Amino acid sequence: MTVTVTTLPKEGFRQTITSGPHTFFSDLPAEKGGQDTAADPHQLFYAGWGACTNMTLQLYCRKKGWPLQSVSTHFEEDKQGSKPSIRKRIEIKGNFDEAQLSRLKQIAEKCPVNRLIVNPKQIQVDLVHQDSDA
């Protein structure tokens, strides 16, 4: 998988994001110097995490034949103190017993984006310089 994020300073803080055949954008809110033309990076981060959580639960329920009607994942970030905290609340609709609900909570923690966030990983950063066209 390759995701490319490109910015041109003449466009302010607006970012063009491409992944395969998809193109989408990110920007900063006006109060942070952006033009508020698209979701900011934090919103995109939480959107990806929530989408992955929901899809993981959908796939699991489909595999088990469980009666999932809908699932919504909500995030709240508390930036008070030296270490921000995140509350992830999953609303699930369907006829489930307590054992199924307990299992679904475990499955939600296994979504690939959740694992990417909570498990240690190794990140390599390369900076490639290109001279400007004069």
N, C-alpha and C positions, 0 to 999 in steps of 0.2 A: 504494500500500500504506500502510495506517495501522496502527500498533501503539500501544496506549495502556497505560501502566503507572500504576496507582493504588495509593496507600497511605493507610491511616488509622492515625494513631499509636496508637490503642487496640488495634490488631492487632499491635503490636510492629513488627518489620521486614518482616513478610509483605507481599508485593506481589501484586496481581492484575493479570495481563497479558491483554489482549484483542487479538485480531487476526482481523478478519472474524468467522466463527462460532466461533472457538476461544478458550477461556479456559484459562489455566494460571497457575502461581504461582512465586514466588521467595521465598527467605528467607535469613537468615544462619545459619551454624552456631551452636550454643549458646555455644561459647567466644568468639564475637564479639558476643554479646548477642541473637541470634535464637532462634527455637524449633526450627530445623532441620526445618521442615515441608515443604520443597521444595528444589530445587537452588538453589545460590547464583548470583549474577550471572556469576561466572567460569565455572562449570559450564555455564550456559545459553549463554554466548558460545562455548565450545569445542564444545558440542553442535551449535549452529547451523553452525559452521565445518565440523565433521566430517560432518554430514548433507549439506551442500552439496557437499563433496568427493566423498563416496560417490555421490550422485545424478549428479554431473557425469560420473564414471567409468562409472556404469551406462548413462547415456544414450549416451555415446560408444561403449561396447562394443556396445550394442544396434544403433546406427547402422552400425557396421562389421561386425557379425555375429561379433564376437570372443567366445570361450568363457569369459566371466566367471562364476565360480561364487559368489564372495563377495568383499566388500571391507570392511575395518574400518580406521578411522582413529583413532589414539591420540595424545594430546597429553601432554607433560610440560613443566611450567613450572619453571624454575630461577630463584629470586628472589635468588640471591646476587649481590653486587656492586651497582653503581649502575644497571645496565640489565638487567632480566630477560631471559632467553632462553627460547625456545619450541622444543621438538623435536616435529615432526609426523612420525609414522611411519604409513605406509599399508601395510597387509597385504592383498595381493591374491591370490586363489586362482583358478586356471584354467591352461590350457595356452597359455602365451604364449612367444614367442621374445624375444630380447634387444631387437630393434628395436621390438617392440610394447610391451615394458616401458618402454623409454626414452620412447616417445611417450605412454604413460599417465602417466608422471611429469610431462611437460609439460602434459598436459591437466588434471591435478589442480591445477596452479597457475592455471588459467583459471577455476576455479569463481567465481561472482559474489561470494561472501563473501570469498574470498581476495583478489580484486581490490579489494574495498572496504577491506580491511585494509592492503594494501601500496601502493595508489596514493594520491597526494595528493587530498584532497577539500576541499570548502568546506562548512562546517557553520554554519548560522544558528541561534542560540539566542534564543528569545523567552520572556520571563517575563511571565505574565499574572496579575495579582493579583485575587483576589475577596475582598471583605469577608466575614467570618464572620457567620453568622446569630446575632444576639444575643438 
